[in-house]
């Protein structure tokens, strides 16, 4: 992703700081991996990665609101808290404390991330933000690959004794995971996440083996 990093680097040099990059796309498409790759490539800058998962309502709150089966949908996020974080970030406030989410526990945890005067912030997750983004990226892949990667991720998480999935036998986990993919993740992708593709500055396309390439949106839209 050197070409993408060069685009971000060139614009960040003349933009007010912190420069905010947002990555969104489906569950299991590799948003966190892309964020880490970009951060390591942009090594001349102080880069912080913030996951929007931390702004999910805790499971207890989702249960109280009847939203556990809508986890990951827009209404399962504390959008007001996310908006306040972005506004404070863009105003130059520092340090900022960000809630953290554990995929092992499947819940928001007590620990916090400190964001202290970075040059660039990469905000990655399902929940796209409304204002303040300098460079939006949509990470895309065919639905059949996304389902495969989702199942592989859950099976990998199951191997960790600290994971909430560890108690499930594989033969019980896979049918449940396929149902979650179909009724929750795929529905959320089609209804709420995929429309962001048309608003993103750059589309990164993934294929078999997690190979990535830049799509045509940068060439079509130019700078905006």
MARVO-343464 format. One line per 4 residues: their letters; for each residue x, z, y of N, C-alpha, C. Coordinates in Angstrom, 1 decimal. Layout:
N
a) X Z Y X Z Y X Z Y ~ ...
END
This chain:
224
xxxx) 0.8 0.0 -1.2 0.0 0.0 0.0 0.9 0.0 1.3 ~ 2.0 -0.6 1.2 2.9 -0.7 2.3 2.3 -1.4 3.5 ~ 1.5 -2.5 3.2 0.9 -3.3 4.3 -0.1 -2.4 5.1 ~ -0.9 -1.6 4.3 -1.9 -0.8 5.0 -1.2 0.3 5.8
xxxx) -0.1 0.9 5.2 0.6 1.9 6.0 1.2 1.3 7.3 ~ 1.7 0.1 7.2 2.2 -0.5 8.4 1.2 -0.7 9.5 ~ -0.1 -1.1 9.1 -1.2 -1.2 10.1 -1.4 0.1 10.7 ~ -1.5 1.2 9.9 -1.8 2.5 10.5 -0.6 3.0 11.4
xxxx) 0.6 2.8 10.9 1.8 3.2 11.7 1.8 2.5 13.1 ~ 1.5 1.2 13.1 1.6 0.4 14.3 0.5 0.9 15.3 ~ -0.7 1.2 14.9 -1.7 1.7 15.8 -1.5 3.1 16.2 ~ -1.0 3.9 15.3 -0.8 5.3 15.6 0.2 5.5 16.7
xxxx) 1.2 4.6 16.9 2.2 4.7 17.9 1.7 4.6 19.3 ~ 0.5 4.0 19.5 0.0 3.8 20.8 -1.3 4.6 21.0 ~ -1.8 5.3 20.0 -3.1 6.0 20.1 -2.9 7.4 20.4 ~ -3.9 8.1 21.0 -3.9 9.5 21.2 -3.8 10.2 19.8
xxxx) -3.1 11.4 19.8 -2.9 12.1 18.6 -3.8 13.4 18.6 ~ -4.3 13.8 17.4 -4.0 13.2 16.1 -4.8 11.9 15.9 ~ -4.2 11.0 15.1 -4.8 9.8 14.8 -5.6 10.0 13.5 ~ -6.9 9.7 13.4 -7.7 10.0 12.3 -8.0 8.8 11.4
xxxx) -7.5 8.9 10.2 -7.8 7.9 9.2 -8.9 8.4 8.2 ~ -9.9 7.7 7.9 -10.9 8.1 7.0 -11.0 7.2 5.8 ~ -11.0 7.8 4.6 -11.1 7.0 3.3 -12.3 7.4 2.6 ~ -13.2 6.5 2.3 -14.3 6.8 1.5 -14.5 5.8 0.4
xxxx) -15.4 6.1 -0.6 -15.6 5.2 -1.7 -16.2 6.1 -2.8 ~ -16.5 5.5 -4.0 -17.2 6.2 -5.1 -16.4 7.4 -5.6 ~ -17.1 8.2 -6.3 -16.5 9.2 -7.2 -15.6 8.5 -8.1 ~ -14.4 9.1 -8.3 -13.4 8.6 -9.3 -12.7 7.3 -9.0
xxxx) -12.9 6.8 -7.7 -12.3 5.5 -7.4 -10.8 5.7 -7.0 ~ -10.4 6.9 -6.7 -9.0 7.2 -6.4 -8.7 7.4 -4.9 ~ -9.6 8.0 -4.2 -9.4 8.3 -2.8 -8.3 9.3 -2.5 ~ -8.2 10.3 -3.3 -7.2 11.3 -3.2 -5.8 10.7 -3.4
xxxx) -5.7 9.9 -4.5 -4.4 9.2 -4.8 -4.0 8.3 -3.7 ~ -5.0 7.5 -3.1 -4.6 6.6 -2.0 -4.2 7.4 -0.8 ~ -4.8 8.5 -0.5 -4.5 9.4 0.6 -3.0 9.9 0.4 ~ -2.7 10.3 -0.8 -1.3 10.8 -1.0 -0.3 9.7 -0.9
xxxx) -0.7 8.5 -1.4 0.3 7.4 -1.3 0.5 7.0 0.2 ~ -0.5 7.0 1.0 -0.3 6.7 2.4 0.5 7.7 3.1 ~ 0.2 9.0 2.8 0.9 10.1 3.4 2.4 10.0 3.1 ~ 2.7 9.7 1.9 4.2 9.6 1.5 4.8 8.4 2.1
xxxx) 4.1 7.3 2.3 4.6 6.2 3.0 4.8 6.3 4.5 ~ 3.9 7.1 5.1 4.0 7.4 6.5 4.9 8.6 6.8 ~ 6.1 8.6 6.2 6.9 9.8 6.2 7.6 10.0 7.5 ~ 7.5 9.1 8.5 8.0 9.4 9.8 7.1 10.2 10.6
xxxx) 5.9 10.5 10.1 4.8 11.2 10.8 4.6 12.5 10.1 ~ 4.0 13.5 10.9 3.5 14.7 10.3 2.0 14.4 9.9 ~ 1.8 14.3 8.6 0.5 13.8 8.1 -0.2 15.0 7.3 ~ -1.4 15.3 7.6 -2.2 16.2 6.8 -3.4 15.4 6.1
xxxx) -3.6 15.8 4.9 -4.8 15.2 4.1 -5.8 16.3 4.1 ~ -7.1 15.9 4.4 -8.2 16.9 4.4 -9.3 16.2 3.5 ~ -9.8 17.0 2.5 -10.8 16.4 1.7 -12.2 16.9 2.2 ~ -13.1 16.0 2.3 -14.5 16.4 2.7 -15.2 17.2 1.7
xxxx) -14.7 17.3 0.5 -15.3 18.1 -0.6 -15.4 19.6 -0.1 ~ -14.4 20.0 0.7 -14.5 21.4 1.2 -15.7 21.7 2.0 ~ -16.3 20.7 2.6 -17.5 20.9 3.4 -18.8 20.8 2.6 ~ -18.7 20.7 1.3 -19.9 20.8 0.5 -20.4 22.2 0.6
xxxx) -21.7 22.4 0.6 -22.3 23.7 0.5 -21.9 24.4 -0.8 ~ -21.6 25.7 -0.9 -21.2 26.3 -2.1 -22.4 26.1 -3.1 ~ -22.0 26.2 -4.4 -23.0 26.1 -5.5 -24.2 27.0 -5.3 ~ -24.0 28.2 -4.9 -25.1 29.2 -4.7 -26.1 28.7 -3.7
xxxx) -25.5 28.1 -2.6 -26.4 27.6 -1.5 -27.1 26.3 -2.0 ~ -26.4 25.5 -2.8 -27.1 24.3 -3.3 -28.2 24.7 -4.3 ~ -28.0 25.7 -5.1 -29.0 26.2 -6.0 -30.2 26.7 -5.2 ~ -29.9 27.4 -4.1 -31.0 28.0 -3.3 -31.8 26.9 -2.6
xxxx) -31.2 25.8 -2.3 -31.9 24.7 -1.6 -32.4 23.7 -2.6 ~ -32.2 23.9 -3.9 -32.7 22.9 -4.9 -31.9 21.6 -4.9 ~ -30.6 21.7 -4.6 -29.8 20.5 -4.4 -28.7 20.3 -5.4 ~ -28.7 21.1 -6.4 -27.6 20.9 -7.4 -27.5 19.5 -8.0
xxxx) -28.7 18.9 -8.2 -28.8 17.6 -8.8 -28.5 16.5 -7.7 ~ -28.3 17.0 -6.5 -28.0 16.0 -5.4 -26.6 16.3 -4.9 ~ -25.7 17.0 -5.6 -24.4 17.3 -5.2 -23.6 16.0 -5.0 ~ -23.0 15.9 -3.8 -22.3 14.7 -3.4 -23.1 13.8 -2.5
xxxx) -24.5 14.0 -2.5 -25.3 13.2 -1.6 -25.2 13.8 -0.2 ~ -25.5 13.1 0.9 -25.3 13.6 2.2 -25.9 14.9 2.5 ~ -27.0 15.2 2.0 -27.7 16.5 2.3 -27.0 17.7 1.6 ~ -26.0 17.5 0.7 -25.3 18.6 0.0 -24.1 19.0 0.8
xxxx) -23.8 18.4 2.0 -22.7 18.7 2.8 -23.2 19.5 4.0 ~ -22.3 20.4 4.5 -22.5 21.0 5.8 -22.0 20.1 6.9 ~ -22.8 19.1 7.2 -22.4 18.1 8.1 -22.0 18.6 9.5 ~ -22.7 19.7 9.9 -22.5 20.3 11.2 -21.0 20.9 11.3
xxxx) -20.6 21.5 10.2 -19.3 22.1 10.1 -18.2 21.0 10.1 ~ -18.5 19.9 9.4 -17.6 18.7 9.3 -17.5 18.1 10.7 ~ -18.6 18.0 11.4 -18.6 17.4 12.8 -17.8 18.3 13.7 ~ -18.0 19.6 13.6 -17.2 20.5 14.4 -15.7 20.4 14.2
xxxx) -15.3 20.3 12.9 -13.9 20.2 12.6 -13.3 18.9 13.2 ~ -14.0 17.8 13.1 -13.5 16.6 13.6 -13.4 16.6 15.2 ~ -14.4 17.2 15.8 -14.4 17.3 17.2 -13.3 18.2 17.7 ~ -13.1 19.3 17.0 -12.0 20.2 17.4 -10.6 19.6 17.2
xxxx) -10.5 18.8 16.0 -9.3 18.1 15.7 -8.9 17.1 16.8 ~ -9.9 16.3 17.2 -9.7 15.3 18.2 -9.4 15.8 19.6 ~ -9.9 17.1 19.8 -9.7 17.7 21.1 -8.3 18.3 21.2 ~ -7.6 18.3 20.1 -6.2 18.9 20.1 -6.1 20.3 19.7
xxxx) -7.3 20.9 19.3 -7.3 22.4 19.0 -6.4 22.6 17.7 ~ -5.6 23.7 17.7 -4.8 24.0 16.6 -4.4 25.5 16.7 ~ -4.2 26.1 15.5 -4.4 25.6 14.2 -5.9 25.6 13.8 ~ -6.3 24.7 12.9 -7.7 24.7 12.4 -7.7 25.1 10.9
xxxx) -8.7 25.8 10.5 -8.8 26.2 9.1 -10.0 25.4 8.4 ~ -9.6 24.9 7.3 -10.6 24.0 6.6 -10.9 24.6 5.2 ~ -12.2 24.6 4.8 -12.5 25.1 3.5 -12.0 24.2 2.4 ~ -11.7 24.8 1.2 -11.2 24.0 0.1 -12.2 24.0 -1.1
xxxx) -12.1 22.9 -1.9 -13.0 22.8 -3.0 -12.1 22.6 -4.3 ~ -12.5 23.2 -5.4 -11.8 23.2 -6.6 -12.6 22.3 -7.6 ~ -12.0 21.2 -8.1 -12.7 20.5 -9.2 -12.6 21.2 -10.5 ~ -11.7 22.1 -10.7 -11.7 22.9 -11.9 -12.9 23.9 -11.9
xxxx) -13.2 24.5 -10.8 -14.3 25.4 -10.7 -15.6 24.7 -10.3 ~ -15.5 23.5 -9.9 -16.7 22.8 -9.5 -17.4 23.5 -8.3 ~ -16.6 24.0 -7.4 -17.3 24.8 -6.3 -16.3 24.9 -5.2 ~ -16.8 25.2 -4.0 -16.0 25.6 -2.9 -15.3 27.0 -3.2
xxxx) -14.1 27.2 -2.8 -13.4 28.4 -3.1 -13.0 29.2 -1.8 ~ -12.5 30.4 -2.0 -12.2 31.2 -0.8 -11.0 30.8 0.0 ~ -10.1 30.1 -0.7 -8.9 29.7 0.0 -9.2 28.6 1.1 ~ -8.3 28.6 2.1 -8.5 27.6 3.2 -7.2 26.8 3.4
xxxx) -7.3 25.7 4.0 -6.2 24.8 4.4 -6.0 25.0 5.9 ~ -4.8 25.1 6.3 -4.5 25.2 7.7 -4.0 23.8 8.2 ~ -4.7 23.3 9.2 -4.3 22.0 9.8 -3.7 22.4 11.2 ~ -2.4 22.2 11.4 -1.7 22.7 12.6 -1.0 21.6 13.3
xxxx) -1.6 20.9 14.2 -1.0 20.0 15.1 -0.4 18.8 14.4 ~ -1.1 18.1 13.5 -0.5 16.9 12.8 -0.5 15.7 13.7 ~ 0.3 14.7 13.4 0.2 13.4 14.1 -0.9 12.6 13.6 ~ -1.1 12.6 12.3 -2.1 11.8 11.6 -2.8 12.7 10.6
xxxx) -4.1 12.6 10.6 -5.0 13.2 9.6 -5.7 12.2 8.7 ~ -5.5 12.3 7.4 -6.3 11.4 6.5 -7.4 12.2 5.9 ~ -8.6 11.9 6.3 -9.8 12.6 5.8 -10.4 11.7 4.7 ~ -10.5 12.3 3.5 -10.9 11.5 2.3 -12.0 12.2 1.6
xxxx) -13.0 11.4 1.1 -14.1 12.0 0.4 -15.3 11.1 0.4 ~ -16.4 11.6 -0.2 -17.7 10.9 -0.3 -18.4 10.8 1.0 ~ -18.2 11.9 1.8 -19.0 12.0 3.0 -18.2 11.4 4.2 ~ -18.7 10.3 4.6 -18.1 9.6 5.8 -18.5 10.3 7.1
xxxx) -17.7 10.2 8.1 -18.0 11.0 9.3 -18.5 10.0 10.4 ~ -19.2 10.5 11.3 -20.0 9.7 12.2 -19.1 9.2 13.4 ~ -18.3 10.1 14.0 -17.6 9.9 15.2 -16.2 10.3 15.0 ~ -15.3 9.7 15.8 -13.9 10.1 15.9 -12.9 9.4 15.0
xxxx) -13.4 8.5 14.1 -12.5 7.9 13.2 -11.7 6.7 13.9 ~ -10.4 6.7 13.8 -9.6 5.7 14.4 -9.4 4.5 13.4 ~ -9.4 4.8 12.1 -9.1 3.7 11.2 -9.9 4.1 9.9 ~ -10.9 3.3 9.6 -11.8 3.5 8.4 -11.4 2.6 7.2
xxxx) -11.3 3.2 6.1 -10.9 2.5 4.8 -12.0 2.7 3.8 ~ -12.4 1.6 3.2 -13.3 1.7 2.0 -12.6 1.3 0.8 ~ -12.6 2.2 -0.2 -11.9 1.9 -1.5 -12.9 1.5 -2.5 ~ -12.8 0.3 -3.0 -13.8 -0.4 -3.8 -13.3 -0.7 -5.2
xxxx) -14.3 -0.7 -6.1 -13.9 -1.1 -7.5 -15.2 -1.5 -8.2 ~ -15.2 -2.3 -9.2 -16.4 -2.6 -10.0 -17.0 -1.4 -10.6 ~ -18.3 -1.4 -10.7 -19.1 -0.2 -11.2 -18.7 0.2 -12.6 ~ -18.4 -0.8 -13.4 -18.1 -0.5 -14.8 -16.7 0.2 -14.9
xxxx) -15.8 -0.1 -14.1 -14.5 0.6 -14.0 -14.7 2.0 -13.5 ~ -15.5 2.1 -12.5 -15.7 3.4 -11.9 -16.3 4.4 -12.9 ~ -17.2 3.9 -13.7 -17.8 4.8 -14.8 -16.7 5.2 -15.8 ~ -15.9 4.2 -16.2 -14.8 4.5 -17.1 -13.9 5.6 -16.5
xxxx) -13.5 5.4 -15.3 -12.5 6.3 -14.7 -13.2 7.7 -14.5 ~ -14.5 7.8 -14.2 -15.2 9.0 -14.1 -15.1 9.8 -15.4 ~ -15.4 9.1 -16.5 -15.4 9.7 -17.8 -14.0 10.2 -18.2 ~ -13.0 9.4 -17.9 -11.7 9.8 -18.2 -11.3 11.0 -17.4
xxxx) -11.7 11.1 -16.1 -11.3 12.2 -15.3 -12.0 13.5 -15.9 ~ -13.2 13.4 -16.3 -13.9 14.6 -16.9 -13.2 15.1 -18.2 ~ -12.8 14.1 -19.0 -12.1 14.5 -20.2 -10.8 15.1 -20.0 ~ -10.1 14.6 -18.9 -8.8 15.2 -18.6 -9.0 16.6 -18.0
xxxx) -10.0 16.8 -17.2 -10.3 18.2 -16.7 -10.7 19.1 -17.8 ~ -11.4 18.6 -18.8 -11.8 19.5 -19.9 -10.6 20.1 -20.6 ~ -9.5 19.4 -20.6 -8.3 20.0 -21.3 -7.7 21.2 -20.6 ~ -8.0 21.5 -19.4 -7.5 22.6 -18.7 -8.3 23.9 -19.0
xxxx) -7.7 24.9 -19.6 -8.5 26.1 -19.9 -9.2 26.7 -18.8 ~ -8.8 26.5 -17.5 -9.5 27.1 -16.4 -10.6 26.2 -15.9 ~ -10.8 25.1 -16.5 -11.9 24.2 -16.0 -13.2 24.6 -16.5 ~ -14.3 24.4 -15.7 -15.6 24.8 -16.1 -16.1 23.9 -17.2
xxxx) -15.4 22.8 -17.5 -15.7 21.9 -18.6 -15.1 22.2 -19.9 ~ -14.2 23.2 -19.9 -13.4 23.5 -21.1 -14.3 24.0 -22.2 ~ -15.4 24.6 -22.0 -16.2 25.1 -23.0 -17.0 24.0 -23.7 ~ -17.1 22.8 -23.2 -17.9 21.7 -23.7 -17.1 21.0 -24.8
xxxx) -17.7 20.7 -25.9 -17.1 19.8 -26.9 -17.2 18.4 -26.4 ~ -16.2 17.6 -26.8 -16.2 16.2 -26.2 -17.5 15.4 -26.6 ~ -18.0 15.6 -27.8 -19.2 14.9 -28.2 -20.5 15.3 -27.4 ~ -20.4 16.5 -26.8 -21.5 17.0 -25.9 -21.3 16.6 -24.5
xxxx) -20.0 16.6 -24.1 -19.7 16.3 -22.7 -19.9 14.8 -22.3 ~ -19.6 13.9 -23.2 -19.7 12.5 -22.9 -21.1 12.0 -22.6 ~ -22.1 12.4 -23.4 -23.5 11.9 -23.0 -24.0 12.6 -21.7 ~ -23.6 13.8 -21.5 -24.0 14.5 -20.3 -23.3 13.8 -19.1
xxxx) -22.0 13.5 -19.2 -21.3 12.8 -18.1 -21.9 11.4 -17.8 ~ -22.2 10.7 -18.8 -22.8 9.4 -18.6 -24.2 9.5 -17.8 ~ -24.9 10.5 -18.2 -26.2 10.7 -17.4 -25.9 11.1 -16.0 ~ -24.9 12.0 -15.8 -24.6 12.4 -14.4 -24.1 11.1 -13.6
xxxx) -23.3 10.3 -14.3 -22.9 9.1 -13.6 -24.1 8.2 -13.2 ~ -25.0 8.0 -14.1 -26.1 7.1 -13.8 -27.1 7.7 -12.8 ~ -27.4 8.9 -12.9 -28.5 9.5 -12.1 -28.0 10.1 -10.8 ~ -26.7 10.4 -10.7 -26.2 11.1 -9.5 -25.2 10.2 -8.8
xxxx) -24.1 10.0 -9.5 -22.9 9.3 -8.8 -23.2 7.8 -8.5 ~ -23.8 7.1 -9.4 -24.1 5.7 -9.2 -25.2 5.5 -8.2 ~ -26.2 6.4 -8.2 -27.3 6.3 -7.2 -26.7 6.6 -5.9 ~ -25.9 7.6 -5.7 -25.3 8.0 -4.4 -24.4 6.9 -3.9
xxxx) -23.6 6.3 -4.8 -22.8 5.1 -4.4 -23.6 4.0 -3.8 ~ -24.7 3.6 -4.5 -25.5 2.5 -4.1 -26.3 2.8 -2.8 ~ -26.8 4.0 -2.7 -27.7 4.3 -1.6 -26.9 4.7 -0.3 ~ -25.8 5.4 -0.5 -25.2 6.1 0.7 -23.8 5.7 0.9
xxxx) -23.0 5.4 -0.1 -21.6 5.2 0.1 -21.2 3.8 0.3 ~ -21.8 2.9 -0.6 -21.4 1.5 -0.5 -21.8 0.8 0.9 ~ -22.8 1.3 1.6 -23.1 0.7 2.9 -21.9 0.9 3.9 ~ -21.1 1.9 3.7 -19.9 2.1 4.6 -18.9 1.0 4.5
xxxx) -19.0 0.2 3.4 -18.0 -0.9 3.2 -18.1 -1.9 4.3 ~ -19.3 -2.1 4.8 -19.5 -3.1 5.9 -19.0 -2.5 7.3 ~ -18.8 -1.2 7.4 -18.4 -0.6 8.6 -16.9 -0.3 8.6 ~ -16.3 -0.4 7.5 -14.9 0.0 7.4 -14.0 -1.0 8.0
xxxx) -12.9 -0.6 8.6 -11.9 -1.5 9.2 -11.2 -2.3 8.1 ~ -10.9 -1.6 7.0 -10.1 -2.3 5.9 -10.8 -1.9 4.6 ~ -10.9 -2.9 3.7 -11.4 -2.6 2.3 -10.2 -2.8 1.4 ~ -10.0 -1.8 0.5 -9.0 -1.8 -0.5 -9.7 -2.0 -1.8
xxxx) -9.3 -3.0 -2.6 -10.0 -3.3 -3.8 -9.1 -2.9 -5.0 ~ -9.8 -2.2 -6.0 -9.1 -1.8 -7.2 -9.6 -2.5 -8.4 ~ -8.7 -2.8 -9.3 -9.0 -3.5 -10.5 -8.5 -2.7 -11.7 ~ -8.5 -3.4 -12.9 -8.0 -2.7 -14.1 -6.6 -2.2 -13.9
xxxx) -6.3 -1.0 -14.6 -5.0 -0.4 -14.4 -4.8 0.2 -13.1 ~ -5.9 0.4 -12.3 -5.8 0.9 -10.9 -5.0 0.1 -9.9 ~ -4.8 -1.2 -10.2 -4.1 -2.0 -9.3 -4.9 -2.2 -8.0 ~ -4.2 -2.1 -6.9 -4.8 -2.1 -5.6 -4.3 -3.3 -4.7
xxxx) -5.3 -3.9 -4.0 -4.9 -4.9 -3.0 -5.8 -4.8 -1.8 ~ -5.3 -5.3 -0.6 -6.2 -5.3 0.5 -7.2 -6.4 0.4 ~ -8.4 -6.1 0.8 -9.5 -7.1 0.8 -9.4 -7.9 2.0 ~ -10.4 -8.7 2.3 -10.4 -9.6 3.5 -10.9 -9.1 4.8
xxxx) -11.4 -7.8 4.8 -12.1 -7.4 6.0 -11.2 -7.3 7.2 ~ -9.9 -6.9 7.0 -9.0 -6.9 8.2 -8.8 -8.3 8.8 ~ -8.7 -9.3 7.9 -8.5 -10.6 8.4 -9.8 -11.1 9.1 ~ -11.0 -10.7 8.5 -12.3 -11.2 9.0 -12.6 -10.6 10.4
xxxx) -12.4 -9.2 10.5 -12.9 -8.5 11.7 -11.8 -8.4 12.7 ~ -10.6 -8.4 12.3 -9.5 -8.1 13.3 -9.5 -6.7 13.8 ~ -8.9 -6.4 14.9 -8.9 -5.0 15.4 -10.2 -4.7 16.1 ~ -10.6 -3.4 15.8 -11.9 -3.0 16.5 -11.9 -1.5 16.6
END
